[in-house]
Structures are given as structure tokens and as C-alpha cells.
Amino acid sequence: MMSRHIMDLTNESINSTSTTNDKDQYGNFDVFNEYLQDGHDDDDDDDIQIIGVFDRSVMNTKKNRKTDKYHSTIKSKEKRSNKHIQEQSSILSPSTKLTLMKLLRIDFNEIPSYLSKINQSFDKKIHSILPTTNNLEQLRSIAILMYKIICIDMIRSLWIVYKKAGMGELQTNLPSINQLNRKIWPKEILLLLNENQIVDINQDNACSTLVNHGLCQLNDESEGYLRELSLNTTKISDYTPNIEYIIDKFVEQGLIGLRIEIDCQIALVEHDYIDEILKQQYLEQNPTSTQIESVEYLCELKSNHETKKYELNLLKDKMPTYLSAHSFDSRSIIESPLINTIRNPSLRQQLYMQYKNLMEQIQSKMLNVYLESIEQQASDYQMKFSKEITKLWGINKTLPQNQQLTSIVQKLIDQRLLNIISRTKYIYEFKKELFNVKENHH
């Protein structure tokens, strides 16, 4: 049915790959849930849902890696800071010590489907280069260890970015912010504090402790996997640098979706960080409470308009490709008792074609109605935005000189709006890239 096609399309692009960071008003593309329910992700990829953002520098894939690449993953600088991290993480009481699974929402004990015995893709890859090997399962274990190490590297870079934001060390292109409080803990960390009931009078101290605790656990976990990898590789007689390279590339290929998500999450944290700083700069200009509310409403309207606009583009761009790859399910018609009770083959085929054509027409109409609905919502938000900004500057002209918004404030408002546009566009590009990955894998 059309509703199912839209549901599957949006779930594949959004629900199966989105992170909890992508649920706020400035980037939530899950509006399809307002219309369609009971979505599912029935593909065979290995989407890993995580919280937060990641550091791009960890994403660079080198063409020729040796086993010592994994040993160098934990840099000497991180090792020197481990003791300090452990000292701070000890502030957490035993009752608040969190496991990696609870803290990061990832279970490393689960074997990704593309590396499992059920999925033959890994077996075929190994047999293509080692047709007579008797070490398939040992090589699979090595691939799983590589998978875990790469994932941990990604997640560690996430928490490093969290820490940079919380310590005020995240770089921006904004001028004249030295006097402002640049220590802005991402909302994901604040959410984790609340979810795990970690209470501290000093919120900054609690966030710092939690992040350091997470980094310490990640380092310990990674070191354990590195040692295990080193031990396992020495036990395989036909293990060579070339074999390692091929396994490494195979593992990374299965994590393309996660890497795309990481790039997006970096941008989201950067945009959120910039938005908070611009808010601070705006408040430094001493606007009235009415002016503050008006600007926040403007930002909300701009976000809603941009989100609807890109949702519309996403559906128009990807729905035809999706429908061509997911043709109308004729099996449900063929298996229908109504069709099966007709003994005359010619009549049965005629009825089948009529029913099929009718359902395809309904699908097309439903899609058009849905697109028109989103387009109308985008138009409504744009109209409200135009009225609100006209109202803001109209009222501003009537205020006493000392209460009027200055050109500095106008520039700050424009910067916030541009930041929202950029943020939403980046999310759209992220969703679009994920679609392309899924199309190439099906």
C-alpha cells in the first residue's frame, strides 16, 4: 500500500539511522510519525544508534593498514590523561558507575549481521582470497574485534567533542566571544545525567565527571580488544598484511552508515554550540522579555519552515527511486481468497489487473495528498515567519531609543537564522546520503 511505501521509505532514512541528538525542534525529520505508525527497519545493515556527535578526524580511512594501526589507536596523549580521567571518574559512587551498554546504549556483545555466520558475505570474501583456508572462524573473530575497535574509536571521538563543548574548547568562527561563557554541555550529556539520576550541586562538575568516566571506560575497553586482537592474529599461520587490509576494508564497508551519521552529528553539535553562544550574545544586549520571546518564536518558525521544506525535497527526490525498487506487492492480491475462488484463468487475470491498477492509482493519489500537505505546512510557517519579523521590527521603531534593538542585535538574529538554515540543510544532506548508501546496498 502507498502508506506502507512511505512508511518504509521514511523509516529507512530516518528511524533506523537517526540518533537521539536528532530529535529537537531544529532538526527533527520524524514528522512522518504524525501520519504513519508501526514502522520497521527490515534491512540487513548494521545501524547502530548512539547519542551524540563524533570527531571527523577519526573518520579518515587509510589505504594501507597493518595490525599496529589498531595498537596506535590509543594515542600516547590519551594514555597520559588516563590517570587523570580515572581520578575524576572515581567521583561517581558505586551506584552510579555505568556500564558501556547503559552509558552509550550500545551492546558490543552483539555480533553485527554482516559478520555473522548466517550472512554469507564475509565467508565469500575470505574464500575469494583464501579458497582453502581452515581458519574462517578465527578470521571472523578478528573481523568482529576490528569492528568493535573501530566503533569504540568513533564513540570515543563523540565523547571528546562533548568534552570540548563542555570545557568551552569547541572552535567556532564567531568573533568576540572571549568574554562569554563558552562552557556549554550538550543536551545529550544533561539527558544522561537525568536518566541515570546523577545529582551534583555543581552541574558542570557532574557533566565533566560523567564524560571522563565514559572516556575512561572506552579506553579500557579498546585496550582490551587491542590485546585480544594482537593475540589472535599471531595464532593464524596464513594471516598476512594483505589479509588484514581486506578484512579491515570489509568491516569498514559495513559501517558506512554509521560514519555518515557521525559526520552529521559533528555538524549538529557545532550548530547547537553556535546557537547557544549567539543566544548569550543576544542576551548581553539586554533585550526585553517580549523581544526575547519574539526572537525565540522567529527561530522556531524558521526551523519548522526549513524542516518542512527539506522533508518535501527528500520525498520528491527519493520516492520515485524507492517505489521503483519496492514495486507493488502483487502477492497479496494473488493470495486473496476473492481472486483464488475464480476458476476461469482469463477472468482471474483480468480481475487481478484491474485490482492492481486501482491500488497503484490510490498509491499515487495518497502520495500527492501527502506532498501537498507538507508543502502547505511549509508555506504556512513561512507566512507566519514573515508576519512575525515584520511585527518585531515594526514594534521596535515605536520603542524609546534605549529599548530599541540595535544593528548588532539584528546581526545576531540574522546569524541565528542562518545557523538554523545551515543545520537543517546538513541534516537533509545526511538523510540523502544515507538513502544513496541503502540504494547501493540493495
Phi and psi in degrees as a GROMACS rama.xvg file:
@    title "Ramachandran Plot"
@    xaxis  label "Phi"
@    yaxis  label "Psi"
@TYPE xy
-60.2937  -42.8399  MET-2
-60.0892  -36.3953  SER-3
-69.8143  -37.6832  ARG-4
-63.252  -46.7438  HIS-5
-62.4002  -42.6195  ILE-6
-60.542  -47.2135  MET-7
-65.2407  -41.0832  ASP-8
-61.061  -50.4587  LEU-9
-69.0518  -34.1393  THR-10
-67.7788  -39.6077  ASN-11
-63.9774  -35.6884  GLU-12
-87.1872  -21.7706  SER-13
-121.707  -65.2809  ILE-14
-63.9657  -37.9657  ASN-15
-77.8806  -12.8902  SER-16
-127.188  -7.53103  THR-17
-74.2067  157.593  SER-18
-114.331  166.059  THR-19
-66.9175  -17.3183  THR-20
-68.955  -20.2039  ASN-21
-100.36  46.1446  ASP-22
-126.867  10.1309  LYS-23
-94.8512  179.078  ASP-24
-69.8047  -16.6083  GLN-25
-95.7781  10.4528  TYR-26
-167.668  19.435  GLY-27
-84.5163  112.483  ASN-28
-101.131  15.4739  PHE-29
-90.4613  25.8294  ASP-30
-66.3973  -17.6969  VAL-31
-61.3383  -22.4141  PHE-32
-65.4985  -19.8991  ASN-33
-67.7201  -26.1371  GLU-34
-107.636  -32.6057  TYR-35
-129.252  137.612  LEU-36
-122.445  173.955  GLN-37
59.655  42.1966  ASP-38
-74.4437  162.627  GLY-39
-151.185  159.654  HIS-40
-113.076  99.3729  ASP-41
-103.967  17.7217  ASP-42
-87.8667  177.974  ASP-43
-104.621  14.7492  ASP-44
-80.9379  177.219  ASP-45
-116.546  66.995  ASP-46
-65.0368  132.146  ASP-47
-117.44  118.255  ILE-48
-89.4289  126.017  GLN-49
-135.213  169.004  ILE-50
-101.732  135.66  ILE-51
106.698  -158.827  GLY-52
-126.481  166.06  VAL-53
-132.638  161.986  PHE-54
-91.963  123.375  ASP-55
-59.7665  -31.0168  ARG-56
-60.1411  -26.0224  SER-57
-78.5201  -15.3004  VAL-58
-80.3266  -18.2236  MET-59
-62.2881  123.742  ASN-60
-95.2194  122.003  THR-61
-88.3673  146.32  LYS-62
-75.6621  -28.1624  LYS-63
-133.848  105.965  ASN-64
-116.994  143.498  ARG-65
-108.843  172.671  LYS-66
-58.7443  -32.7591  THR-67
-67.2415  -11.7319  ASP-68
-59.4074  -40.6118  LYS-69
-70.8061  -33.9318  TYR-70
-70.192  -26.4146  HIS-71
-87.5425  -0.0557811  SER-72
-60.1772  -42.8673  THR-73
-83.5921  102.716  ILE-74
-71.7769  158.438  LYS-75
-62.5389  -32.7368  SER-76
-63.6034  -40.245  LYS-77
-66.3211  -37.5677  GLU-78
-64.4856  -39.6951  LYS-79
-65.6456  -29.5377  ARG-80
-89.0611  -6.87601  SER-81
-58.3501  -42.7673  ASN-82
-61.9149  -42.5079  LYS-83
-64.7342  -40.5323  HIS-84
-63.1237  -43.7517  ILE-85
-63.4248  -38.2068  GLN-86
-64.3589  -42.2332  GLU-87
-71.0702  -38.8797  GLN-88
-67.3562  -19.5731  SER-89
-69.5757  -11.9623  SER-90
-62.8744  -30.8278  ILE-91
-65.5518  131.924  LEU-92
-72.0877  160.965  SER-93
-53.0675  -32.5112  PRO-94
-72.0025  -20.0862  SER-95
-107.345  4.4805  THR-96
-63.9558  123.781  LYS-97
-111.009  137.55  LEU-98
-74.9673  162.079  THR-99
-59.6034  -39.5094  LEU-100
-63.182  -41.1159  MET-101
-76.2972  -38.4218  LYS-102
-73.4512  -41.8214  LEU-103
-107.088  -9.07526  LEU-104
63.3929  35.9173  ARG-105
-132.229  134.123  ILE-106
-105.024  105.035  ASP-107
-75.1153  -6.83911  PHE-108
-79.2434  -15.1629  ASN-109
-80.9439  130.99  GLU-110
-84.7432  127.04  ILE-111
-61.4875  143.988  PRO-112
-60.2561  -35.3546  SER-113
-74.0556  -8.37402  TYR-114
-108.981  -0.000358068  LEU-115
-79.5646  166.975  SER-116
-69.1764  -29.3636  LYS-117
-65.614  -40.4944  ILE-118
-83.827  124.197  ASN-119
-86.3817  -0.0817968  GLN-120
-64.0618  -41.3807  SER-121
-66.8513  -42.2508  PHE-122
-58.7797  -43.7364  ASP-123
-64.8703  -40.0492  LYS-124
-61.8858  -46.343  LYS-125
-66.1313  -44.227  ILE-126
-67.8596  -21.275  HIS-127
-71.6081  -23.1237  SER-128
-111.948  -23.5406  ILE-129
-132.314  75.3002  LEU-130
-58.6496  -30.353  PRO-131
-110.717  15.8384  THR-132
-66.7223  144.509  THR-133
-107.123  10.7411  ASN-134
-112.394  29.2476  ASN-135
-57.868  -47.5875  LEU-136
-69.197  -34.0455  GLU-137
-66.1179  -39.3156  GLN-138
-68.143  -33.955  LEU-139
-64.2239  -41.2047  ARG-140
-61.972  -38.5684  SER-141
-64.6847  -42.2322  ILE-142
-61.6887  -40.7338  ALA-143
-65.8268  -38.7964  ILE-144
-65.0397  -42.236  LEU-145
-60.2677  -42.5361  MET-146
-56.6491  -46.7586  TYR-147
-65.961  -41.141  LYS-148
-64.5871  -44.0804  ILE-149
-63.907  -43.6743  ILE-150
-60.2423  -44.013  CYS-151
-64.178  -39.1264  ILE-152
-57.8961  -43.33  ASP-153
-63.4534  -46.5879  MET-154
-67.8863  -37.1236  ILE-155
-62.3077  -40.707  ARG-156
-65.3615  -31.5456  SER-157
-56.923  -50.1597  LEU-158
-72.9117  -25.5362  TRP-159
-66.179  -40.6998  ILE-160
-67.0829  -40.8636  VAL-161
-53.9255  -46.9502  TYR-162
-64.9575  -40.6527  LYS-163
-60.4413  -42.5679  LYS-164
-64.7442  -45.1586  ALA-165
-67.6318  -28.5116  GLY-166
-91.4855  -0.041387  MET-167
75.2119  24.9718  GLY-168
-107.374  5.28721  GLU-169
-76.1863  127.279  LEU-170
-78.504  139.528  GLN-171
-136.091  168.995  THR-172
-96.7673  9.77665  ASN-173
-77.0012  132.93  LEU-174
-85.2132  159.838  PRO-175
53.6001  54.8735  SER-176
-121.695  13.0307  ILE-177
-65.0133  -32.0596  ASN-178
-81.6218  -10.6793  GLN-179
-87.5008  161.005  LEU-180
-78.1489  105.979  ASN-181
-90.6725  -1.12571  ARG-182
-79.864  99.3664  LYS-183
-126.277  104.353  ILE-184
-75.476  129.932  TRP-185
-57.9231  149.649  PRO-186
-63.109  -23.1164  LYS-187
-64.6205  -38.0501  GLU-188
-69.8001  -41.1853  ILE-189
-62.8683  -37.0315  LEU-190
-65.641  -41.1348  LEU-191
-63.0337  -39.1608  LEU-192
-58.8537  -45.0561  LEU-193
-69.1246  -44.6066  ASN-194
-62.8173  -37.1872  GLU-195
-98.067  9.51393  ASN-196
53.5799  44.6061  GLN-197
-92.0399  112.626  ILE-198
-113.474  132.762  VAL-199
-149.428  137.964  ASP-200
-58.0713  -38.3395  ILE-201
-95.3272  102.998  ASN-202
-63.056  -37.5178  GLN-203
-60.5181  -41.0902  ASP-204
-65.8069  -40.3503  ASN-205
-64.8078  -43.2127  ALA-206
-64.55  -44.8379  CYS-207
-61.2611  -42.3324  SER-208
-63.5458  -43.3415  THR-209
-63.2894  -45.2398  LEU-210
-65.2415  -43.1123  VAL-211
-63.927  -35.9414  ASN-212
-62.7205  -43.8425  HIS-213
-63.9776  -43.1247  GLY-214
-63.3348  -39.4799  LEU-215
-62.9587  -44.1106  CYS-216
-64.7526  -39.8166  GLN-217
-64.1664  -43.3666  LEU-218
-61.8926  -44.6209  ASN-219
-62.6554  -43.7895  ASP-220
-64.3514  -43.3365  GLU-221
-64.3662  -42.602  SER-222
-60.9932  -38.0779  GLU-223
-64.0249  -44.3865  GLY-224
-66.9775  -35.6193  TYR-225
-64.1167  -42.2208  LEU-226
-63.9938  -42.761  ARG-227
-64.5995  -39.4743  GLU-228
-63.535  -45.0423  LEU-229
-60.42  -41.7439  SER-230
-66.6286  -44.1296  LEU-231
-66.877  -37.5575  ASN-232
-68.3044  -28.7546  THR-233
-73.9047  -14.5177  THR-234
-89.3287  -7.44598  LYS-235
-105.398  119.575  ILE-236
-68.3041  -36.5699  SER-237
-97.2512  23.1994  ASP-238
-86.5284  117.788  TYR-239
-125.711  166.386  THR-240
-55.8582  -35.0679  PRO-241
-67.0982  -41.1765  ASN-242
-63.0391  -42.7466  ILE-243
-61.8141  -42.1996  GLU-244
-60.4418  -44.6806  TYR-245
-65.6849  -43.404  ILE-246
-64.2492  -42.9889  ILE-247
-59.6841  -44.7293  ASP-248
-65.7685  -37.8644  LYS-249
-63.771  -43.6134  PHE-250
-62.9385  -46.0871  VAL-251
-65.749  -32.8283  GLU-252
-60.2525  -36.7025  GLN-253
-74.42  -8.75212  GLY-254
-110.901  16.4191  LEU-255
-59.3294  -43.6818  ILE-256
-59.3469  -41.7617  GLY-257
-66.8278  -37.5303  LEU-258
-64.5082  -39.5176  ARG-259
-62.6288  -43.9385  ILE-260
-61.0645  -38.9468  GLU-261
-60.3872  -47.4871  ILE-262
-58.2582  -41.2362  ASP-263
-64.522  -43.5587  CYS-264
-65.0719  -32.9616  GLN-265
-58.7327  -49.2692  ILE-266
-62.6881  -38.7948  ALA-267
-64.3409  -43.9809  LEU-268
-65.359  -40.3498  VAL-269
-62.3143  -43.3424  GLU-270
-66.4803  -42.3825  HIS-271
-63.8676  -39.7189  ASP-272
-62.9002  -45.859  TYR-273
-62.2619  -41.6444  ILE-274
-61.2808  -42.1481  ASP-275
-65.0099  -39.265  GLU-276
-66.199  -41.8838  ILE-277
-63.4847  -35.7697  LEU-278
-60.7207  -46.1588  LYS-279
-60.462  -44.4983  GLN-280
-62.3846  -37.7652  GLN-281
-64.8483  -45.4016  TYR-282
-65.858  -27.0004  LEU-283
-64.4714  -19.661  GLU-284
-85.655  4.14367  GLN-285
56.6688  53.0524  ASN-286
-72.1607  160.669  PRO-287
-75.1845  165.847  THR-288
-61.6356  -35.9672  SER-289
-65.5  -41.0066  THR-290
-66.3224  -37.6761  GLN-291
-62.9548  -47.2462  ILE-292
-63.1778  -38.9523  GLU-293
-64.9496  -42.5719  SER-294
-67.5685  -39.9553  VAL-295
-63.3731  -37.4505  GLU-296
-67.2024  -38.9553  TYR-297
-59.5456  -44.5598  LEU-298
-63.6493  -39.1656  CYS-299
-64.402  -44.633  GLU-300
-64.6189  -41.8491  LEU-301
-62.7267  -42.2345  LYS-302
-62.6589  -45.8181  SER-303
-62.4931  -41.6465  ASN-304
-64.2019  -47.3404  HIS-305
-63.696  -39.3956  GLU-306
-62.8974  -47.309  THR-307
-64.007  -38.4551  LYS-308
-61.659  -43.597  LYS-309
-77.1963  -28.6216  TYR-310
-61.3011  -43.0661  GLU-311
-62.6005  -45.9098  LEU-312
-61.6514  -39.7328  ASN-313
-62.5439  -46.0525  LEU-314
-67.1477  -44.3623  LEU-315
-63.2945  -36.498  LYS-316
-75.9802  -39.6945  ASP-317
-107.324  -17.8377  LYS-318
-61.8972  -43.2536  MET-319
-59.655  -43.107  PRO-320
-63.8465  -41.3879  THR-321
-64.8046  -44.7413  TYR-322
-65.921  -34.8646  LEU-323
-67.9253  -30.9598  SER-324
-84.9249  -19.0294  ALA-325
-123.793  73.0124  HIS-326
-63.6497  163.36  SER-327
-56.1035  133.13  PHE-328
-75.8711  98.3565  ASP-329
-78.6258  -16.3932  SER-330
-61.5345  -37.0627  ARG-331
-65.0522  -30.2271  SER-332
-75.1088  -45.8963  ILE-333
-60.6029  -37.6003  ILE-334
-83.6321  -0.690043  GLU-335
-67.0388  133.146  SER-336
-57.1256  -33.6988  PRO-337
-60.9182  -42.356  LEU-338
-73.9748  -43.4513  ILE-339
-66.0411  -25.8138  ASN-340
-75.2106  -13.1537  THR-341
-84.2549  117.39  ILE-342
-83.291  -29.0347  ARG-343
-70.6765  113.504  ASN-344
-58.5184  -41.3342  PRO-345
-65.2141  -45.4475  SER-346
-65.6646  -39.7284  LEU-347
-62.7713  -41.9858  ARG-348
-67.3066  -38.7234  GLN-349
-63.4378  -44.7904  GLN-350
-64.9199  -39.3677  LEU-351
-60.4005  -45.6182  TYR-352
-66.7345  -38.4673  MET-353
-63.4943  -44.5163  GLN-354
-64.7272  -42.2295  TYR-355
-63.5621  -45.7651  LYS-356
-63.1179  -39.3561  ASN-357
-62.2898  -45.2995  LEU-358
-66.5436  -35.5602  MET-359
-67.3622  -36.3146  GLU-360
-65.3474  -40.8019  GLN-361
-63.3464  -41.316  ILE-362
-58.1892  -47.8368  GLN-363
-61.9515  -42.2424  SER-364
-65.9275  -40.4463  LYS-365
-62.8962  -40.7567  MET-366
-63.9248  -44.1279  LEU-367
-62.5766  -42.0279  ASN-368
-62.609  -41.7453  VAL-369
-64.7954  -43.5413  TYR-370
-64.5995  -41.2208  LEU-371
-62.9395  -37.4882  GLU-372
-62.8769  -46.3543  SER-373
-65.5563  -40.9158  ILE-374
-62.1687  -39.5506  GLU-375
-66.5822  -40.9104  GLN-376
-62.5433  -41.6694  GLN-377
-62.1522  -42.2138  ALA-378
-64.3937  -41.0685  SER-379
-62.7363  -43.9174  ASP-380
-64.155  -38.6773  TYR-381
-65.6777  -39.6061  GLN-382
-65.2788  -43.7023  MET-383
-63.4092  -38.586  LYS-384
-63.4338  -46.3076  PHE-385
-60.7821  -42.1128  SER-386
-65.4659  -41.9717  LYS-387
-67.7522  -40.9851  GLU-388
-71.7945  -33.9894  ILE-389
-65.1958  -40.7712  THR-390
-63.6586  -43.1503  LYS-391
-58.945  -49.9037  LEU-392
-77.0951  -24.6589  TRP-393
-67.0538  -46.4088  GLY-394
-65.1085  -36.1734  ILE-395
-58.8622  -37.0609  ASN-396
-67.4059  -24.398  LYS-397
-87.4449  -8.994  THR-398
-80.7218  156.552  LEU-399
-57.6255  155.262  PRO-400
-55.1152  -38.645  GLN-401
-76.506  -7.28227  ASN-402
-109.328  -4.48311  GLN-403
-75.3648  147.633  GLN-404
-74.2213  129.492  LEU-405
-83.6456  175.591  THR-406
-64.0903  -29.2132  SER-407
-63.8153  -44.4749  ILE-408
-64.4038  -42.0986  VAL-409
-59.5025  -40.2222  GLN-410
-65.1063  -39.6361  LYS-411
-64.9431  -40.3321  LEU-412
-63.1533  -45.3939  ILE-413
-60.1933  -39.1868  ASP-414
-64.8978  -40.7713  GLN-415
-64.0927  -42.384  ARG-416
-65.6993  -41.0158  LEU-417
-65.497  -35.6366  LEU-418
-65.7634  -38.2836  ASN-419
-65.9798  -43.0884  ILE-420
-60.6843  -45.6816  ILE-421
-62.9452  -41.3887  SER-422
-62.6707  -46.6629  ARG-423
-67.1369  -38.6618  THR-424
-62.8386  -39.8522  LYS-425
-64.6012  -40.1526  TYR-426
-62.6319  -42.4529  ILE-427
-60.5454  -45.0019  TYR-428
-63.2873  -35.8774  GLU-429
-63.0647  -46.9204  PHE-430
-62.8907  -41.1032  LYS-431
-63.8471  -41.7543  LYS-432
-65.8449  -37.0141  GLU-433
-64.582  -38.5015  LEU-434
-58.5513  -45.2782  PHE-435
-61.933  -39.286  ASN-436
-63.3503  -45.0455  VAL-437
-65.5925  -38.3996  LYS-438
-63.0193  -38.3042  GLU-439
-73.1992  -19.7136  ASN-440
-97.0598  -1.13448  HIS-441
